Amino acid sequence: MNFLIVLGVFITMEGATWLIHRYIMHGFLWSLHRDHHDHSHDGKLERNDLFFFIFASPAIALLYLGVKQEFSHWFFIGLGISLYGMAYFFVHDIFIHQRAKVFSKTNNPYFLAIRRAHKQHHKHLGKEDGECFGFLWVPVKYFKMYFNKK
């Protein structure tokens, strides 16, 4: 049962990420997310990196609460959120934005589709007119670009 909680939360986080990215990061918290699009920051860190703390806080609180209650369901909800956050970090920050210069070359159609959709998202410098707000699942047309090649 606990595995299903973790898996369900991980999958649900994709929808939550889309909604948060579209309506919060490109909405009332655009002031924190803007420098991720226009590269107006002066160092390696961006104001956008504050979202790590914003999103990690509830996961940490749930993990703590779950441990205090002898590994109740709260722990496994927090674990699902944390695992999604780790996947996000590795795919978004390391693979797509190359914050660490590893995994820069791939022929994997899934990863090429995700990278392409993310580039489409970043072609918009403003908070309006965005597209591709998802993370691990992006519009099918990007998958078709790479999975249908012969």
TORKOL-4160 file (C-alpha; in steps of 0.2 Angstrom, whole numbers, padded with zeros to 4 digits, m for minus):
150
<pt num="1" X="0000" Y="0000" Z="0000"/>
<pt num="2" X="0014" Y="0012" Z="0004"/>
<pt num="3" X="0022" Y="0010" Z="m0013"/>
<pt num="4" X="0005" Y="0014" Z="m0021"/>
<pt num="5" X="0004" Y="0030" Z="m0011"/>
<pt num="6" X="0022" Y="0035" Z="m0016"/>
<pt num="7" X="0018" Y="0031" Z="m0034"/>
<pt num="8" X="0001" Y="0039" Z="m0034"/>
<pt num="9" X="0009" Y="0055" Z="m0027"/>
<pt num="10" X="0023" Y="0055" Z="m0039"/>
<pt num="11" X="0011" Y="0054" Z="m0054"/>
<pt num="12" X="m0001" Y="0067" Z="m0046"/>
<pt num="13" X="0014" Y="0079" Z="m0044"/>
<pt num="14" X="0015" Y="0080" Z="m0063"/>
<pt num="15" X="m0002" Y="0088" Z="m0064"/>
<pt num="16" X="0002" Y="0099" Z="m0049"/>
<pt num="17" X="0018" Y="0105" Z="m0057"/>
<pt num="18" X="0009" Y="0110" Z="m0073"/>
<pt num="19" X="m0004" Y="0120" Z="m0063"/>
<pt num="20" X="0009" Y="0128" Z="m0052"/>
<pt num="21" X="0020" Y="0132" Z="m0066"/>
<pt num="22" X="0006" Y="0139" Z="m0077"/>
<pt num="23" X="m0004" Y="0149" Z="m0064"/>
<pt num="24" X="0008" Y="0153" Z="m0050"/>
<pt num="25" X="0026" Y="0154" Z="m0057"/>
<pt num="26" X="0019" Y="0162" Z="m0073"/>
<pt num="27" X="0006" Y="0171" Z="m0062"/>
<pt num="28" X="0008" Y="0180" Z="m0046"/>
<pt num="29" X="0025" Y="0174" Z="m0042"/>
<pt num="30" X="0032" Y="0178" Z="m0059"/>
<pt num="31" X="0044" Y="0190" Z="m0050"/>
<pt num="32" X="0053" Y="0175" Z="m0044"/>
<pt num="33" X="0052" Y="0165" Z="m0060"/>
<pt num="34" X="0056" Y="0179" Z="m0073"/>
<pt num="35" X="0075" Y="0177" Z="m0072"/>
<pt num="36" X="0074" Y="0159" Z="m0077"/>
<pt num="37" X="0067" Y="0165" Z="m0093"/>
<pt num="38" X="0076" Y="0181" Z="m0097"/>
<pt num="39" X="0093" Y="0176" Z="m0089"/>
<pt num="40" X="0094" Y="0192" Z="m0079"/>
<pt num="41" X="0103" Y="0185" Z="m0064"/>
<pt num="42" X="0122" Y="0188" Z="m0062"/>
<pt num="43" X="0128" Y="0172" Z="m0055"/>
<pt num="44" X="0124" Y="0153" Z="m0055"/>
<pt num="45" X="0109" Y="0155" Z="m0044"/>
<pt num="46" X="0093" Y="0163" Z="m0049"/>
<pt num="47" X="0078" Y="0170" Z="m0039"/>
<pt num="48" X="0069" Y="0155" Z="m0047"/>
<pt num="49" X="0080" Y="0144" Z="m0036"/>
<pt num="50" X="0069" Y="0149" Z="m0021"/>
<pt num="51" X="0056" Y="0138" Z="m0028"/>
<pt num="52" X="0066" Y="0123" Z="m0022"/>
<pt num="53" X="0064" Y="0129" Z="m0004"/>
<pt num="54" X="0045" Y="0133" Z="m0007"/>
<pt num="55" X="0042" Y="0116" Z="m0014"/>
<pt num="56" X="0053" Y="0106" Z="m0002"/>
<pt num="57" X="0046" Y="0113" Z="0014"/>
<pt num="58" X="0029" Y="0104" Z="0013"/>
<pt num="59" X="0038" Y="0088" Z="0008"/>
<pt num="60" X="0050" Y="0090" Z="0023"/>
<pt num="61" X="0035" Y="0094" Z="0035"/>
<pt num="62" X="0026" Y="0078" Z="0029"/>
<pt num="63" X="0041" Y="0067" Z="0030"/>
<pt num="64" X="0043" Y="0073" Z="0048"/>
<pt num="65" X="0025" Y="0071" Z="0053"/>
<pt num="66" X="0025" Y="0054" Z="0046"/>
<pt num="67" X="0040" Y="0049" Z="0055"/>
<pt num="68" X="0033" Y="0056" Z="0071"/>
<pt num="69" X="0017" Y="0045" Z="0068"/>
<pt num="70" X="0027" Y="0029" Z="0066"/>
<pt num="71" X="0029" Y="0030" Z="0047"/>
<pt num="72" X="0011" Y="0035" Z="0044"/>
<pt num="73" X="0004" Y="0039" Z="0026"/>
<pt num="74" X="0010" Y="0057" Z="0028"/>
<pt num="75" X="0028" Y="0050" Z="0027"/>
<pt num="76" X="0024" Y="0041" Z="0010"/>
<pt num="77" X="0016" Y="0056" Z="0003"/>
<pt num="78" X="0031" Y="0067" Z="0008"/>
<pt num="79" X="0042" Y="0053" Z="0000"/>
<pt num="80" X="0032" Y="0054" Z="m0016"/>
<pt num="81" X="0034" Y="0073" Z="m0017"/>
<pt num="82" X="0053" Y="0072" Z="m0013"/>
<pt num="83" X="0056" Y="0059" Z="m0026"/>
<pt num="84" X="0047" Y="0069" Z="m0039"/>
<pt num="85" X="0057" Y="0084" Z="m0034"/>
<pt num="86" X="0073" Y="0074" Z="m0036"/>
<pt num="87" X="0068" Y="0069" Z="m0053"/>
<pt num="88" X="0064" Y="0087" Z="m0057"/>
<pt num="89" X="0081" Y="0092" Z="m0052"/>
<pt num="90" X="0090" Y="0079" Z="m0062"/>
<pt num="91" X="0080" Y="0081" Z="m0078"/>
<pt num="92" X="0077" Y="0100" Z="m0077"/>
<pt num="93" X="0093" Y="0107" Z="m0069"/>
<pt num="94" X="0106" Y="0094" Z="m0074"/>
<pt num="95" X="0100" Y="0087" Z="m0091"/>
<pt num="96" X="0090" Y="0101" Z="m0099"/>
<pt num="97" X="0099" Y="0117" Z="m0092"/>
<pt num="98" X="0116" Y="0109" Z="m0090"/>
<pt num="99" X="0120" Y="0116" Z="m0073"/>
<pt num="100" X="0132" Y="0101" Z="m0072"/>
<pt num="101" X="0139" Y="0097" Z="m0089"/>
<pt num="102" X="0134" Y="0079" Z="m0089"/>
<pt num="103" X="0122" Y="0070" Z="m0100"/>
<pt num="104" X="0123" Y="0083" Z="m0113"/>
<pt num="105" X="0122" Y="0071" Z="m0128"/>
<pt num="106" X="0108" Y="0058" Z="m0129"/>
<pt num="107" X="0099" Y="0050" Z="m0143"/>
<pt num="108" X="0085" Y="0044" Z="m0132"/>
<pt num="109" X="0068" Y="0050" Z="m0140"/>
<pt num="110" X="0060" Y="0053" Z="m0124"/>
<pt num="111" X="0073" Y="0064" Z="m0117"/>
<pt num="112" X="0075" Y="0073" Z="m0134"/>
<pt num="113" X="0056" Y="0076" Z="m0134"/>
<pt num="114" X="0057" Y="0083" Z="m0116"/>
<pt num="115" X="0072" Y="0095" Z="m0120"/>
<pt num="116" X="0063" Y="0101" Z="m0136"/>
<pt num="117" X="0046" Y="0105" Z="m0127"/>
<pt num="118" X="0056" Y="0114" Z="m0114"/>
<pt num="119" X="0065" Y="0125" Z="m0127"/>
<pt num="120" X="0048" Y="0129" Z="m0134"/>
<pt num="121" X="0043" Y="0134" Z="m0116"/>
<pt num="122" X="0058" Y="0146" Z="m0115"/>
<pt num="123" X="0056" Y="0154" Z="m0132"/>
<pt num="124" X="0043" Y="0165" Z="m0123"/>
<pt num="125" X="0052" Y="0178" Z="m0112"/>
<pt num="126" X="0036" Y="0185" Z="m0104"/>
<pt num="127" X="0024" Y="0177" Z="m0092"/>
<pt num="128" X="0010" Y="0177" Z="m0105"/>
<pt num="129" X="0008" Y="0166" Z="m0121"/>
<pt num="130" X="0018" Y="0151" Z="m0113"/>
<pt num="131" X="0017" Y="0133" Z="m0118"/>
<pt num="132" X="0023" Y="0117" Z="m0112"/>
<pt num="133" X="0021" Y="0119" Z="m0093"/>
<pt num="134" X="0023" Y="0101" Z="m0090"/>
<pt num="135" X="0039" Y="0092" Z="m0084"/>
<pt num="136" X="0039" Y="0073" Z="m0087"/>
<pt num="137" X="0025" Y="0073" Z="m0099"/>
<pt num="138" X="0024" Y="0085" Z="m0113"/>
<pt num="139" X="0013" Y="0087" Z="m0128"/>
<pt num="140" X="0012" Y="0072" Z="m0139"/>
<pt num="141" X="0018" Y="0082" Z="m0154"/>
<pt num="142" X="0036" Y="0083" Z="m0147"/>
<pt num="143" X="0036" Y="0064" Z="m0143"/>
<pt num="144" X="0030" Y="0061" Z="m0161"/>
<pt num="145" X="0045" Y="0071" Z="m0168"/>
<pt num="146" X="0058" Y="0059" Z="m0160"/>
<pt num="147" X="0049" Y="0042" Z="m0159"/>
<pt num="148" X="0043" Y="0042" Z="m0177"/>
<pt num="149" X="0061" Y="0045" Z="m0184"/>
<pt num="150" X="0068" Y="0030" Z="m0194"/>
